[in-house]
Amino acid sequence: MSIWYRNYAVADLDKLCADTAVSYLDIRFAELGEDFVSASMPVDARTVQPMRVLHGGASCLLAETLGSVASNLVINPDAFYAVGAEINASHLRPATRGRVTGIARPIRLGSSQHVWDIRIENEAGGLVCIARLTNVVRRRRDSVERD
């Protein structure tokens, strides 16, 4: 059974993220499963640090993109929105080329808080980063719907 509020498609995610840091960094959504979302990001001049390895902040941006988009797919978008409140990331191995792929899966989906596990791998399947993202769910001010 799907955790998503509506029957979304990958194209919906690309549209949601148009003209943001997500599109600028060439983050591409790949799959939307029953309880996960995945996307990839290049390891290039936009995403590396001066030592020419994937920047930890870029890994966090990919992780927060995945977790935040996922939270917003779980809730009624007419009444609520979700935003990141805290991210924790452990950078496990460097990535120097190609694309990295992240997969976000829920740890907890509460009414006011969501926690996501995001794992980022290189093209060879090596684990580059593990992140945990906590999002807060807020009511839209123009909404008349009640809990």
C-alpha positions as CSV (number, residue, x, y, z in Angstrom):
1,M,0.0,0.0,0.0
2,S,1.3,3.4,-1.0
3,I,2.1,6.1,1.6
4,W,1.5,8.9,-0.8
5,Y,-1.5,11.2,-0.5
6,R,-2.2,11.1,-4.2
7,N,-1.1,9.0,-7.2
8,Y,2.0,11.0,-8.1
9,A,4.4,10.4,-10.9
10,V,8.1,11.2,-11.3
11,A,7.1,14.0,-13.7
12,D,5.2,15.7,-10.9
13,L,8.3,15.8,-8.8
14,D,10.3,17.4,-11.6
15,K,7.6,20.0,-12.0
16,L,7.5,20.8,-8.3
17,C,11.3,21.4,-8.2
18,A,11.5,23.5,-11.5
19,D,13.6,26.7,-11.1
20,T,15.1,25.7,-7.8
21,A,18.5,24.6,-6.5
22,V,17.2,21.1,-7.4
23,S,17.0,21.8,-11.1
24,Y,20.2,24.0,-11.1
25,L,22.2,21.1,-9.7
26,D,20.7,18.7,-12.2
27,I,19.0,16.5,-9.5
28,R,16.8,14.1,-11.4
29,F,14.1,12.1,-9.8
30,A,14.3,8.5,-10.8
31,E,11.6,6.4,-9.0
32,L,8.6,6.8,-6.8
33,G,7.9,3.5,-5.1
34,E,5.2,2.5,-2.6
35,D,7.2,3.9,0.3
36,F,10.4,5.5,-1.2
37,V,11.6,8.2,-3.6
38,S,14.9,8.2,-5.4
39,A,16.9,10.8,-7.3
40,S,20.4,11.2,-8.6
41,M,22.8,14.1,-8.7
42,P,26.0,14.7,-10.7
43,V,29.5,14.8,-9.1
44,D,30.8,17.8,-11.1
45,A,31.9,21.4,-10.7
46,R,28.6,22.3,-9.2
47,T,28.7,19.7,-6.4
48,V,32.4,19.1,-5.5
49,Q,34.5,20.9,-2.9
50,P,38.0,22.2,-3.6
51,M,39.6,18.8,-3.1
52,R,37.4,17.7,-6.1
53,V,35.3,15.2,-4.1
54,L,31.5,15.5,-3.6
55,H,30.8,18.3,-1.2
56,G,29.1,17.2,2.1
57,G,26.7,20.1,1.7
58,A,25.7,18.9,-1.7
59,S,25.0,15.5,-0.2
60,C,22.9,17.2,2.4
61,L,21.1,19.1,-0.3
62,L,20.2,15.9,-2.2
63,A,19.1,14.2,1.1
64,E,17.0,17.2,2.1
65,T,15.5,17.4,-1.3
66,L,14.4,13.7,-1.2
67,G,13.1,13.8,2.3
68,S,11.3,17.2,2.0
69,V,9.7,16.3,-1.3
70,A,8.7,12.9,0.1
71,S,7.1,14.6,3.2
72,N,5.1,16.9,0.9
73,L,3.8,13.9,-1.1
74,V,2.5,12.2,2.1
75,I,0.3,15.1,3.3
76,N,-2.7,16.9,1.8
77,P,-1.0,19.7,-0.1
78,D,-4.1,21.8,0.0
79,A,-4.0,22.0,3.8
80,F,-0.4,21.4,4.8
81,Y,3.2,21.7,3.8
82,A,6.4,20.2,5.2
83,V,9.9,21.8,5.6
84,G,13.2,20.6,7.0
85,A,13.9,21.2,10.7
86,E,17.1,19.1,11.2
87,I,19.5,17.1,9.1
88,N,22.2,14.8,10.2
89,A,24.7,13.3,7.7
90,S,27.6,10.9,7.9
91,H,29.9,11.0,4.9
92,L,31.3,7.5,4.5
93,R,33.4,7.6,1.3
94,P,34.3,10.1,-1.3
95,A,32.6,10.4,-4.7
96,T,34.8,11.9,-7.5
97,R,32.8,11.4,-10.7
98,G,29.6,10.2,-12.3
99,R,26.3,10.5,-10.4
100,V,25.3,9.6,-6.9
101,T,21.8,8.3,-6.2
102,G,19.8,8.8,-3.0
103,I,16.8,6.9,-1.7
104,A,14.6,8.3,1.0
105,R,12.4,6.0,3.2
106,P,10.3,7.0,6.1
107,I,11.3,6.2,9.7
108,R,8.3,7.9,11.2
109,L,5.3,9.7,9.6
110,G,3.5,11.6,12.4
111,S,0.9,14.3,12.1
112,S,3.3,17.1,12.8
113,Q,6.7,15.6,12.3
114,H,8.3,13.2,9.7
115,V,11.6,11.5,10.0
116,W,13.4,10.1,6.9
117,D,16.4,7.8,6.3
118,I,18.3,8.8,3.2
119,R,21.1,6.7,1.8
120,I,23.3,8.0,-1.0
121,E,25.4,5.6,-3.2
122,N,27.9,6.0,-6.0
123,E,27.5,4.4,-9.4
124,A,29.2,1.2,-8.1
125,G,26.7,0.9,-5.2
126,G,29.2,2.1,-2.6
127,L,27.6,3.9,0.3
128,V,28.7,7.6,0.2
129,C,26.4,9.2,2.8
130,I,23.7,8.2,5.3
131,A,21.4,11.1,6.4
132,R,18.5,11.5,8.7
133,L,16.1,14.3,8.0
134,T,13.4,15.6,10.3
135,N,10.6,17.7,8.8
136,V,7.9,19.6,10.5
137,V,4.4,19.6,9.0
138,R,2.6,22.9,9.1
139,R,-0.9,24.0,8.3
140,R,-1.3,26.3,5.4
141,R,-2.7,29.6,6.7
142,D,-5.3,29.8,3.9
143,S,-6.7,26.4,4.7
144,V,-10.0,25.9,6.4
145,E,-9.6,22.2,6.8
146,R,-9.1,20.9,10.4
147,D,-7.3,17.9,11.8
